[in-house]
Every structure is written in structure tokens, then in C-alpha cells.
Amino acid sequence: MGKVEIKLNSEGVRSLLRSDEICEMCENYAEQLAKAADGKYTTDAIVGKNRGQARVETADYQTYRKNSSDNLLLKAISKVRGDT
């Protein structure tokens, strides 16, 4: 079998990672995390220097304290991904 060489189009990959569709996917994932975690969270998505990004933040002090002690957002990642 012959050796296969794949060369990526750097500009194409960069434009894909910075596209509106990727930002929308990131924002949807962040919203799922916020729903799966117990408490009040805010989400937003931005296009960074290299790619689309999303953020989940606590919206009040009680949620901040609860997340700090129980790692609710980390546990929510497992729920959303379907890990056991």
C-alpha cells in the first residue's frame, strides 16, 4: 500500500475555525453545559484570534460558591458528553 500524504490548506482551516457556524456550535454547547449544571449561569460566544470560543460564567454569588465547592460545571461536561 502506498504512503498517503495529506496537506491541509491553512487558510481554509483558519476560516473554518473562525466561522459563524463554529461559534454557534460552541455557544450551543455552552448553553447545554449551563442547563446541565445546577444554578444560574450566563453564556456567550466570541471569535478569538485563532478560533471561535464560548464561555460559561456564574451569574450570582450563590452559584459561584456552589460551583467552587462542588465543581458543578466540570460535572456538567461529563453529563453533556455522556460519560459515566
LUMBADREN-755889 format. One record per atom (N, C-alpha, C, CB): residue number from 1; atom name; x, z, y. Coordinates in Angstrom, 1 decimal. Last residue first. Glycine has a CB too. Example, Ala and Ser with C-alpha at 12.3 -4.5 7.8 and 13.67 -1.06 7.14 Angstrom:
<recs>
[2; "N"; [12.8; 7.1; -2.2]]
[2; "CA"; [13.7; 7.1; -1.1]]
[2; "C"; [12.9; 7.9; 0.0]]
[2; "CB"; [14.1; 5.7; -0.6]]
[1; "N"; [13.2; 7.8; -5.7]]
[1; "CA"; [12.3; 7.8; -4.5]]
[1; "C"; [13.2; 7.8; -3.3]]
[1; "CB"; [11.3; 9.0; -4.5]]
</recs>
This chain:
<recs>
[84; "N"; [-19.7; 31.9; 8.3]]
[84; "CA"; [-20.3; 33.1; 7.7]]
[84; "C"; [-19.7; 34.3; 8.3]]
[84; "CB"; [-20.2; 33.1; 6.2]]
[83; "N"; [-20.5; 29.4; 10.8]]
[83; "CA"; [-19.5; 30.2; 9.9]]
[83; "C"; [-20.3; 31.4; 9.4]]
[83; "CB"; [-18.3; 30.6; 10.7]]
[82; "N"; [-21.9; 27.9; 12.6]]
[82; "CA"; [-22.4; 28.0; 11.2]]
[82; "C"; [-21.5; 28.7; 10.3]]
[82; "CB"; [-22.8; 26.7; 10.7]]
[81; "N"; [-21.4; 27.6; 15.2]]
[81; "CA"; [-20.7; 26.7; 14.3]]
[81; "C"; [-21.2; 26.8; 12.9]]
[81; "CB"; [-19.2; 27.0; 14.4]]
[80; "N"; [-23.1; 29.7; 16.2]]
[80; "CA"; [-23.4; 28.3; 16.6]]
[80; "C"; [-22.7; 27.3; 15.6]]
[80; "CB"; [-22.9; 28.0; 18.0]]
[79; "N"; [-21.9; 32.0; 15.0]]
[79; "CA"; [-23.3; 31.6; 14.8]]
[79; "C"; [-23.6; 30.2; 15.0]]
[79; "CB"; [-24.2; 32.5; 15.6]]
[78; "N"; [-19.3; 31.9; 16.1]]
[78; "CA"; [-19.5; 31.8; 14.6]]
[78; "C"; [-20.9; 31.4; 14.3]]
[78; "CB"; [-19.1; 33.1; 14.0]]
[77; "N"; [-19.9; 32.2; 18.8]]
[77; "CA"; [-19.3; 31.0; 18.4]]
[77; "C"; [-19.4; 30.8; 16.9]]
[77; "CB"; [-17.7; 31.0; 18.7]]
[76; "N"; [-20.9; 34.8; 18.8]]
[76; "CA"; [-21.9; 33.7; 19.0]]
[76; "C"; [-21.2; 32.4; 18.6]]
[76; "CB"; [-22.3; 33.6; 20.5]]
[75; "N"; [-18.6; 36.3; 18.6]]
[75; "CA"; [-19.6; 36.3; 17.5]]
[75; "C"; [-20.5; 35.1; 17.6]]
[75; "CB"; [-20.3; 37.6; 17.4]]
[74; "N"; [-17.7; 35.8; 21.2]]
[74; "CA"; [-16.9; 35.4; 20.1]]
[74; "C"; [-17.8; 35.4; 18.8]]
[74; "CB"; [-15.7; 36.4; 19.9]]
[73; "N"; [-19.7; 37.0; 22.7]]
[73; "CA"; [-19.5; 35.6; 22.8]]
[73; "C"; [-18.7; 35.1; 21.7]]
[73; "CB"; [-18.8; 35.3; 24.2]]
[72; "N"; [-19.5; 39.8; 22.0]]
[72; "CA"; [-20.7; 39.0; 21.7]]
[72; "C"; [-20.5; 37.5; 21.8]]
[72; "CB"; [-21.8; 39.4; 22.6]]
[71; "N"; [-17.7; 42.0; 21.7]]
[71; "CA"; [-17.3; 40.6; 21.6]]
[71; "C"; [-18.5; 39.7; 21.2]]
[71; "CB"; [-16.2; 40.5; 20.5]]
[70; "N"; [-18.4; 44.7; 22.3]]
[70; "CA"; [-18.8; 44.1; 21.0]]
[70; "C"; [-18.4; 42.7; 20.8]]
[70; "CB"; [-20.3; 44.2; 21.0]]
[69; "N"; [-17.3; 45.4; 24.8]]
[69; "CA"; [-17.1; 46.3; 23.7]]
[69; "C"; [-17.5; 45.7; 22.3]]
[69; "CB"; [-18.1; 47.5; 23.9]]
[68; "N"; [-17.8; 43.1; 26.4]]
[68; "CA"; [-16.4; 43.7; 26.3]]
[68; "C"; [-16.2; 44.6; 25.1]]
[68; "CB"; [-16.1; 44.5; 27.6]]
[67; "N"; [-20.5; 42.8; 26.2]]
[67; "CA"; [-19.6; 41.8; 25.7]]
[67; "C"; [-18.2; 42.3; 25.5]]
[67; "CB"; [-19.6; 40.6; 26.6]]
[66; "N"; [-21.3; 45.2; 27.5]]
[66; "CA"; [-21.7; 45.0; 26.1]]
[66; "C"; [-20.8; 43.9; 25.5]]
[66; "CB"; [-23.2; 44.5; 26.0]]
[65; "N"; [-20.3; 44.7; 30.1]]
[65; "CA"; [-19.9; 45.8; 29.3]]
[65; "C"; [-20.1; 45.7; 27.8]]
[65; "CB"; [-20.6; 47.1; 29.9]]
[64; "N"; [-21.7; 42.3; 30.8]]
[64; "CA"; [-20.3; 42.3; 30.8]]
[64; "C"; [-19.7; 43.5; 29.9]]
[64; "CB"; [-19.8; 42.5; 32.3]]
[63; "N"; [-24.4; 43.2; 30.7]]
[63; "CA"; [-23.9; 42.2; 29.7]]
[63; "C"; [-22.4; 42.2; 29.6]]
[63; "CB"; [-24.5; 40.8; 30.1]]
[62; "N"; [-24.3; 45.0; 32.8]]
[62; "CA"; [-24.6; 45.5; 31.5]]
[62; "C"; [-24.1; 44.5; 30.4]]
[62; "CB"; [-26.1; 45.8; 31.4]]
[61; "N"; [-23.7; 43.2; 35.0]]
[61; "CA"; [-22.7; 44.2; 34.6]]
[61; "C"; [-23.0; 44.8; 33.2]]
[61; "CB"; [-22.7; 45.4; 35.6]]
[60; "N"; [-24.6; 39.8; 34.5]]
[60; "CA"; [-24.8; 41.1; 35.1]]
[60; "C"; [-23.8; 42.1; 34.4]]
[60; "CB"; [-26.2; 41.6; 34.8]]
[59; "N"; [-23.7; 37.4; 33.4]]
[59; "CA"; [-24.5; 37.3; 34.7]]
[59; "C"; [-24.7; 38.7; 35.3]]
[59; "CB"; [-25.8; 36.6; 34.4]]
[58; "N"; [-20.7; 36.1; 32.0]]
[58; "CA"; [-21.7; 37.2; 32.0]]
[58; "C"; [-22.4; 37.1; 33.4]]
[58; "CB"; [-21.2; 38.6; 31.7]]
[57; "N"; [-20.3; 32.6; 31.3]]
[57; "CA"; [-19.9; 33.9; 32.0]]
[57; "C"; [-21.0; 34.9; 32.0]]
[57; "CB"; [-19.5; 33.6; 33.5]]
[56; "N"; [-18.9; 29.8; 30.0]]
[56; "CA"; [-20.0; 30.8; 29.8]]
[56; "C"; [-19.5; 32.1; 30.4]]
[56; "CB"; [-20.4; 31.0; 28.3]]
[55; "N"; [-18.0; 26.4; 30.7]]
[55; "CA"; [-17.7; 27.9; 30.9]]
[55; "C"; [-19.0; 28.7; 30.7]]
[55; "CB"; [-17.1; 28.2; 32.3]]
[54; "N"; [-16.5; 23.4; 29.8]]
[54; "CA"; [-17.7; 24.2; 30.1]]
[54; "C"; [-17.3; 25.6; 30.1]]
[54; "CB"; [-18.8; 23.9; 29.0]]
[53; "N"; [-14.9; 20.2; 30.7]]
[53; "CA"; [-14.9; 21.6; 30.3]]
[53; "C"; [-16.2; 22.3; 30.6]]
[53; "CB"; [-13.7; 22.4; 31.0]]
[52; "N"; [-13.3; 17.1; 30.2]]
[52; "CA"; [-14.5; 17.9; 30.6]]
[52; "C"; [-14.4; 19.3; 30.0]]
[52; "CB"; [-15.8; 17.1; 30.1]]
[51; "N"; [-9.8; 16.7; 31.1]]
[51; "CA"; [-11.0; 16.6; 30.2]]
[51; "C"; [-12.1; 17.4; 30.8]]
[51; "CB"; [-10.7; 17.0; 28.8]]
[50; "N"; [-7.7; 16.9; 32.9]]
[50; "CA"; [-7.5; 16.1; 31.8]]
[50; "C"; [-8.8; 15.8; 31.0]]
[50; "CB"; [-6.5; 16.8; 30.9]]
[49; "N"; [-8.7; 18.4; 35.1]]
[49; "CA"; [-7.6; 17.4; 35.3]]
[49; "C"; [-7.5; 16.4; 34.2]]
[49; "CB"; [-6.3; 18.1; 35.5]]
[48; "N"; [-12.2; 18.6; 34.5]]
[48; "CA"; [-10.9; 19.2; 34.9]]
[48; "C"; [-9.9; 18.0; 35.1]]
[48; "CB"; [-10.4; 20.1; 33.9]]
[47; "N"; [-15.4; 18.6; 35.3]]
[47; "CA"; [-14.4; 17.7; 34.8]]
[47; "C"; [-13.1; 18.2; 35.4]]
[47; "CB"; [-14.7; 16.2; 35.3]]
[46; "N"; [-17.6; 21.3; 34.2]]
[46; "CA"; [-16.8; 20.6; 35.2]]
[46; "C"; [-15.9; 19.5; 34.5]]
[46; "CB"; [-16.0; 21.5; 36.1]]
[45; "N"; [-20.5; 23.2; 33.7]]
[45; "CA"; [-19.6; 22.3; 33.2]]
[45; "C"; [-18.9; 21.6; 34.3]]
[45; "CB"; [-20.2; 21.2; 32.2]]
[44; "N"; [-21.8; 26.6; 33.1]]
[44; "CA"; [-21.6; 25.4; 34.0]]
[44; "C"; [-20.5; 24.5; 33.3]]
[44; "CB"; [-21.2; 25.8; 35.4]]
[43; "N"; [-24.0; 29.4; 32.6]]
[43; "CA"; [-23.1; 28.3; 32.1]]
[43; "C"; [-22.9; 27.2; 33.2]]
[43; "CB"; [-23.7; 27.7; 30.8]]
[42; "N"; [-24.4; 32.9; 32.3]]
[42; "CA"; [-24.6; 31.6; 33.1]]
[42; "C"; [-23.6; 30.6; 32.5]]
[42; "CB"; [-24.3; 31.9; 34.6]]
[41; "N"; [-26.3; 35.4; 30.5]]
[41; "CA"; [-25.1; 34.6; 30.7]]
[41; "C"; [-25.4; 33.4; 31.6]]
[41; "CB"; [-24.5; 34.1; 29.4]]
[40; "N"; [-27.4; 38.4; 29.3]]
[40; "CA"; [-27.6; 37.4; 30.4]]
[40; "C"; [-26.3; 36.7; 30.7]]
[40; "CB"; [-28.2; 38.1; 31.6]]
[39; "N"; [-27.8; 38.9; 25.7]]
[39; "CA"; [-27.5; 39.3; 27.1]]
[39; "C"; [-27.8; 38.2; 28.1]]
[39; "CB"; [-26.1; 39.8; 27.3]]
[38; "N"; [-26.2; 38.0; 22.8]]
[38; "CA"; [-27.3; 38.9; 23.3]]
[38; "C"; [-26.9; 39.3; 24.7]]
[38; "CB"; [-27.4; 40.1; 22.4]]
[37; "N"; [-25.7; 34.6; 22.0]]
[37; "CA"; [-25.2; 35.9; 22.4]]
[37; "C"; [-26.3; 36.7; 23.0]]
[37; "CB"; [-24.0; 35.7; 23.4]]
[36; "N"; [-27.2; 32.2; 21.8]]
[36; "CA"; [-26.9; 33.0; 20.6]]
[36; "C"; [-26.3; 34.4; 20.9]]
[36; "CB"; [-25.8; 32.2; 19.8]]
[35; "N"; [-27.3; 31.3; 24.5]]
[35; "CA"; [-28.5; 31.7; 23.8]]
[35; "C"; [-28.2; 32.6; 22.6]]
[35; "CB"; [-29.3; 30.5; 23.4]]
[34; "N"; [-24.6; 30.8; 24.9]]
[34; "CA"; [-25.3; 31.7; 25.8]]
[34; "C"; [-26.6; 32.2; 25.1]]
[34; "CB"; [-25.6; 31.1; 27.2]]
[33; "N"; [-24.2; 28.7; 23.0]]
[33; "CA"; [-23.5; 30.0; 22.9]]
[33; "C"; [-24.2; 31.1; 23.7]]
[33; "CB"; [-22.0; 29.8; 23.4]]
[32; "N"; [-25.9; 26.7; 24.1]]
[32; "CA"; [-26.1; 27.3; 22.8]]
[32; "C"; [-25.4; 28.6; 22.6]]
[32; "CB"; [-25.7; 26.3; 21.7]]
[31; "N"; [-24.5; 26.3; 26.5]]
[31; "CA"; [-25.8; 26.8; 26.5]]
[31; "C"; [-26.3; 27.4; 25.2]]
[31; "CB"; [-26.8; 25.7; 27.0]]
[30; "N"; [-22.1; 25.2; 25.5]]
[30; "CA"; [-22.1; 26.4; 26.2]]
[30; "C"; [-23.4; 27.1; 26.3]]
[30; "CB"; [-21.5; 26.2; 27.6]]
[29; "N"; [-23.2; 22.8; 24.4]]
[29; "CA"; [-22.5; 23.8; 23.5]]
[29; "C"; [-22.5; 25.2; 24.2]]
[29; "CB"; [-21.1; 23.3; 23.1]]
[28; "N"; [-24.0; 21.5; 26.7]]
[28; "CA"; [-25.0; 21.9; 25.7]]
[28; "C"; [-24.4; 22.9; 24.8]]
[28; "CB"; [-25.3; 20.6; 24.9]]
[27; "N"; [-21.5; 21.2; 28.0]]
[27; "CA"; [-22.5; 22.1; 28.6]]
[27; "C"; [-23.6; 22.5; 27.6]]
[27; "CB"; [-23.1; 21.3; 29.8]]
[26; "N"; [-20.3; 19.4; 26.2]]
[26; "CA"; [-19.7; 20.7; 26.5]]
[26; "C"; [-20.7; 21.7; 27.0]]
[26; "CB"; [-18.4; 20.6; 27.4]]
[25; "N"; [-22.0; 17.2; 26.5]]
[25; "CA"; [-21.8; 17.8; 25.2]]
[25; "C"; [-21.2; 19.3; 25.4]]
[25; "CB"; [-20.9; 17.0; 24.3]]
[24; "N"; [-21.5; 16.6; 29.2]]
[24; "CA"; [-22.8; 17.0; 28.8]]
[24; "C"; [-22.8; 17.7; 27.4]]
[24; "CB"; [-23.8; 15.8; 28.7]]
[23; "N"; [-18.8; 15.9; 29.1]]
[23; "CA"; [-19.2; 17.1; 29.9]]
[23; "C"; [-20.6; 17.6; 29.5]]
[23; "CB"; [-19.2; 16.7; 31.4]]
[22; "N"; [-19.1; 13.6; 27.6]]
[22; "CA"; [-18.3; 14.7; 27.0]]
[22; "C"; [-18.7; 16.0; 27.8]]
[22; "CB"; [-16.8; 14.4; 27.1]]
[21; "N"; [-20.6; 12.0; 29.3]]
[21; "CA"; [-21.2; 12.4; 28.0]]
[21; "C"; [-20.4; 13.5; 27.4]]
[21; "CB"; [-21.0; 11.2; 27.1]]
[20; "N"; [-19.0; 11.6; 31.5]]
[20; "CA"; [-20.2; 12.4; 31.7]]
[20; "C"; [-20.7; 12.9; 30.3]]
[20; "CB"; [-21.2; 11.7; 32.5]]
[19; "N"; [-15.4; 11.7; 30.6]]
[19; "CA"; [-16.7; 11.1; 30.8]]
[19; "C"; [-17.9; 12.1; 31.0]]
[19; "CB"; [-17.0; 10.1; 29.6]]
[18; "N"; [-12.9; 12.5; 30.0]]
[18; "CA"; [-13.4; 12.9; 31.3]]
[18; "C"; [-14.8; 12.3; 31.6]]
[18; "CB"; [-12.4; 12.4; 32.4]]
[17; "N"; [-12.4; 11.4; 27.5]]
[17; "CA"; [-12.4; 12.9; 27.6]]
[17; "C"; [-13.0; 13.4; 28.9]]
[17; "CB"; [-11.0; 13.4; 27.4]]
[16; "N"; [-12.5; 8.7; 28.2]]
[16; "CA"; [-13.5; 9.2; 27.3]]
[16; "C"; [-13.6; 10.7; 27.5]]
[16; "CB"; [-13.1; 8.9; 25.8]]
[15; "N"; [-10.2; 8.4; 29.8]]
[15; "CA"; [-11.5; 8.2; 30.4]]
[15; "C"; [-12.7; 8.7; 29.5]]
[15; "CB"; [-11.7; 6.7; 30.7]]
[14; "N"; [-8.3; 9.0; 27.8]]
[14; "CA"; [-8.4; 9.9; 29.0]]
[14; "C"; [-9.8; 9.7; 29.7]]
[14; "CB"; [-7.3; 9.5; 30.1]]
[13; "N"; [-8.6; 6.9; 26.1]]
[13; "CA"; [-8.8; 8.3; 25.6]]
[13; "C"; [-9.0; 9.2; 26.8]]
[13; "CB"; [-7.6; 8.8; 24.8]]
[12; "N"; [-7.9; 4.8; 27.8]]
[12; "CA"; [-9.2; 4.8; 27.2]]
[12; "C"; [-9.5; 6.2; 26.7]]
[12; "CB"; [-9.3; 3.9; 26.0]]
[11; "N"; [-5.2; 5.4; 28.4]]
[11; "CA"; [-6.2; 5.3; 29.5]]
[11; "C"; [-7.6; 5.4; 28.9]]
[11; "CB"; [-6.1; 4.0; 30.3]]
[10; "N"; [-4.1; 5.2; 25.8]]
[10; "CA"; [-4.1; 6.4; 26.6]]
[10; "C"; [-5.1; 6.4; 27.7]]
[10; "CB"; [-2.7; 6.7; 27.2]]
[9; "N"; [-5.0; 4.0; 22.9]]
[9; "CA"; [-5.0; 3.5; 24.3]]
[9; "C"; [-5.1; 4.7; 25.2]]
[9; "CB"; [-6.2; 2.5; 24.5]]
[8; "N"; [-2.9; 4.7; 20.1]]
[8; "CA"; [-4.0; 5.0; 21.0]]
[8; "C"; [-3.9; 4.4; 22.4]]
[8; "CB"; [-4.3; 6.5; 21.1]]
[7; "N"; [-2.0; 3.0; 17.3]]
[7; "CA"; [-1.5; 3.3; 18.6]]
[7; "C"; [-2.8; 3.5; 19.5]]
[7; "CB"; [-0.6; 2.2; 19.2]]
[6; "N"; [-1.1; 3.4; 14.0]]
[6; "CA"; [-2.2; 3.5; 14.9]]
[6; "C"; [-1.7; 3.8; 16.3]]
[6; "CB"; [-3.3; 4.5; 14.5]]
[5; "N"; [-0.1; 1.8; 11.1]]
[5; "CA"; [0.4; 2.4; 12.4]]
[5; "C"; [-0.8; 2.3; 13.4]]
[5; "CB"; [1.6; 1.7; 13.0]]
[4; "N"; [0.4; 2.0; 7.7]]
[4; "CA"; [-0.6; 1.8; 8.8]]
[4; "C"; [-0.1; 2.5; 10.0]]
[4; "CB"; [-2.0; 2.3; 8.4]]
[3; "N"; [2.2; 0.4; 5.2]]
[3; "CA"; [2.2; 1.5; 6.2]]
[3; "C"; [1.3; 1.1; 7.3]]
[3; "CB"; [3.6; 1.9; 6.7]]
[2; "N"; [0.5; -0.8; 2.2]]
[2; "CA"; [1.3; -0.9; 3.4]]
[2; "C"; [1.2; 0.3; 4.4]]
[2; "CB"; [1.0; -2.2; 4.2]]
[1; "N"; [0.8; 0.0; -1.2]]
[1; "CA"; [0.0; 0.0; 0.0]]
[1; "C"; [0.9; 0.0; 1.2]]
[1; "CB"; [-1.0; 1.2; 0.0]]
</recs>
